[in-house]
Amino acid sequence: MYRINTVYNTKGDNTSLLSVRIFLSGEKNKPLCVDFITIEDEFMGQPLNGNIKLLNKTTQTEDIINLNEPKYIPKLIDWAEIQGWTGTQKIAALNGLLFLQSLGYDITPLQK
């Protein structure tokens, strides 16, 4: 089971937080938390909630990224396991932009 939340920053610095929480069966108190802190698009809001094109440096293609698509959940779990998450212990939230970089994406458009 997973949940995706978006929190808009009220500090006026034009950032947005998209938080992905993944719960393994029987471990609802120890979710994997991955935070994507990005710029807040004036029209679209959180860019990873919609359809943003990012350059994949590995394939040299522009891919549409929408983290609401379930296909990213297994990839997030695999990446988190490499980062040391086992699903049975609490860990600090992981930086989601590093996840996108690990997939080969240029994250420059998501940052200030």
C-alpha contacts under 8 A as a table, 3 or more apart, distances in Angstrom:
res1	aa1	res2	aa2	distance
1	M	22	I	6.02
1	M	23	F	5.30
1	M	24	L	6.68
1	M	25	S	7.59
2	Y	20	V	7.19
2	Y	21	R	5.52
2	Y	22	I	4.26
2	Y	23	F	5.86
2	Y	73	I	7.95
3	R	20	V	5.90
3	R	21	R	5.23
3	R	22	I	6.53
4	I	18	L	7.01
4	I	19	S	5.70
4	I	20	V	4.59
4	I	21	R	6.37
4	I	68	N	7.24
5	N	18	L	5.75
5	N	19	S	5.21
5	N	20	V	6.58
6	T	16	S	7.28
6	T	17	L	5.64
6	T	18	L	4.41
6	T	19	S	6.21
6	T	46	Q	7.30
7	V	16	S	6.06
7	V	17	L	5.10
7	V	18	L	6.42
7	V	19	S	7.99
8	Y	15	T	6.86
8	Y	16	S	4.69
8	Y	17	L	6.26
8	Y	40	E	7.69
8	Y	46	Q	7.93
9	N	12	G	6.70
9	N	13	D	7.21
9	N	14	N	6.83
9	N	15	T	5.70
9	N	16	S	5.57
9	N	17	L	7.39
10	T	13	D	7.78
11	K	14	N	7.88
12	G	15	T	7.87
14	N	39	I	5.73
14	N	40	E	5.16
14	N	41	D	7.89
15	T	37	I	6.69
15	T	38	T	5.52
15	T	39	I	4.34
15	T	40	E	4.89
16	S	37	I	5.68
16	S	38	T	5.39
16	S	39	I	5.84
16	S	40	E	5.15
16	S	45	G	7.62
16	S	46	Q	5.86
17	L	35	D	6.58
17	L	36	F	5.63
17	L	37	I	4.59
17	L	38	T	6.52
17	L	46	Q	7.42
18	L	35	D	5.90
18	L	36	F	5.05
18	L	37	I	6.49
18	L	46	Q	7.10
18	L	48	L	7.53
18	L	49	N	7.65
19	S	33	C	6.90
19	S	34	V	5.80
19	S	35	D	4.52
19	S	36	F	6.17
20	V	32	L	7.83
20	V	33	C	5.75
20	V	34	V	5.18
20	V	35	D	6.40
21	R	31	P	5.90
21	R	32	L	5.46
21	R	33	C	4.67
21	R	34	V	6.56
22	I	31	P	5.30
22	I	32	L	5.01
22	I	33	C	6.71
22	I	73	I	7.79
23	F	27	E	6.23
23	F	28	K	5.55
23	F	30	K	7.06
23	F	31	P	4.69
23	F	32	L	6.54
23	F	87	G	7.81
24	L	27	E	5.36
24	L	28	K	6.86
24	L	31	P	7.16
24	L	87	G	6.46
25	S	28	K	7.21
27	E	30	K	5.56
27	E	31	P	7.04
27	E	87	G	7.06
27	E	88	T	6.70
28	K	31	P	6.23
30	K	87	G	6.59
30	K	88	T	6.42
30	K	89	Q	5.97
30	K	90	K	5.18
31	P	87	G	6.88
31	P	90	K	7.15
32	L	77	I	7.96
32	L	80	A	7.72
32	L	85	W	7.41
32	L	87	G	6.92
32	L	90	K	7.79
32	L	91	I	7.56
32	L	93	A	7.33
33	C	92	A	7.38
33	C	93	A	4.74
33	C	94	L	6.28
34	V	93	A	5.27
34	V	94	L	4.65
34	V	95	N	5.95
34	V	96	G	5.38
35	D	93	A	6.31
35	D	94	L	6.11
35	D	95	N	5.42
35	D	96	G	5.15
36	F	95	N	6.28
36	F	96	G	4.55
36	F	97	L	5.83
37	I	95	N	7.97
37	I	96	G	7.60
37	I	97	L	7.49
38	T	46	Q	7.24
38	T	47	P	7.62
38	T	110	L	5.07
38	T	111	Q	5.51
38	T	112	K	7.75
39	I	46	Q	7.30
39	I	47	P	7.73
39	I	110	L	5.65
39	I	111	Q	5.53
39	I	112	K	6.03
40	E	44	M	7.77
40	E	45	G	5.10
40	E	46	Q	5.28
40	E	47	P	6.89
41	D	44	M	5.24
41	D	45	G	4.62
41	D	46	Q	6.20
41	D	47	P	6.28
42	E	45	G	6.02
44	M	47	P	6.26
44	M	50	G	7.04
45	G	49	N	7.94
46	Q	49	N	5.48
46	Q	50	G	7.17
47	P	50	G	5.52
47	P	51	N	6.84
47	P	52	I	5.94
47	P	110	L	7.49
48	L	51	N	6.60
48	L	52	I	6.44
48	L	65	I	6.40
48	L	66	N	5.26
48	L	67	L	5.74
49	N	66	N	5.61
49	N	67	L	6.03
49	N	68	N	6.29
50	G	65	I	7.63
50	G	66	N	5.45
50	G	67	L	7.91
51	N	64	I	5.64
51	N	65	I	5.52
51	N	66	N	5.15
52	I	64	I	5.36
52	I	65	I	5.38
52	I	66	N	6.94
53	K	62	E	5.79
53	K	63	D	5.27
53	K	64	I	4.38
53	K	65	I	6.13
54	L	62	E	5.33
54	L	63	D	5.49
54	L	64	I	6.47
54	L	65	I	6.94
54	L	105	Y	6.22
54	L	106	D	6.29
54	L	107	I	7.21
54	L	109	P	7.63
55	L	60	Q	6.57
55	L	61	T	5.75
55	L	62	E	4.35
55	L	63	D	6.36
55	L	105	Y	5.61
55	L	106	D	5.55
56	N	59	T	5.63
56	N	60	Q	5.39
56	N	61	T	5.45
56	N	62	E	6.00
56	N	63	D	6.84
56	N	103	L	7.69
56	N	104	G	5.16
56	N	105	Y	4.31
56	N	106	D	6.30
57	K	60	Q	4.99
57	K	61	T	7.34
57	K	104	G	5.38
57	K	105	Y	5.92
57	K	106	D	6.63
58	T	104	G	5.48
58	T	105	Y	7.84
66	N	69	E	5.94
67	L	70	P	7.55
67	L	72	Y	6.49
69	E	72	Y	6.38
70	P	73	I	5.59
71	K	74	P	6.62
71	K	75	K	7.38
72	Y	75	K	5.19
72	Y	76	L	6.05
73	I	76	L	5.05
73	I	77	I	6.26
74	P	77	I	5.06
74	P	78	D	6.20
75	K	78	D	5.13
75	K	79	W	6.12
76	L	79	W	5.12
76	L	80	A	5.97
76	L	99	F	7.29
77	I	80	A	5.06
77	I	81	E	6.18
78	D	81	E	5.24
78	D	82	I	6.57
79	W	82	I	5.16
79	W	83	Q	6.42
79	W	99	F	6.93
80	A	83	Q	4.81
80	A	84	G	6.37
80	A	85	W	5.39
80	A	94	L	7.85
81	E	84	G	5.02
81	E	85	W	4.66
81	E	86	T	5.98
82	I	85	W	7.25
85	W	88	T	7.96
85	W	89	Q	7.35
85	W	91	I	7.03
86	T	89	Q	6.62
87	G	90	K	7.73
95	N	98	L	5.64
95	N	99	F	7.03
96	G	99	F	4.92
96	G	100	L	6.54
97	L	100	L	5.10
97	L	101	Q	6.27
97	L	107	I	6.80
98	L	101	Q	4.93
98	L	102	S	6.12
99	F	102	S	5.05
99	F	103	L	6.59
100	L	103	L	5.17
100	L	104	G	6.67
100	L	105	Y	5.56
100	L	106	D	7.87
100	L	107	I	7.16
101	Q	104	G	4.98
101	Q	105	Y	4.93
101	Q	106	D	6.48
101	Q	107	I	6.75
102	S	105	Y	7.32
106	D	109	P	7.54
107	I	110	L	5.43
107	I	111	Q	6.90
108	T	111	Q	5.42
108	T	112	K	7.95
109	P	112	K	7.77
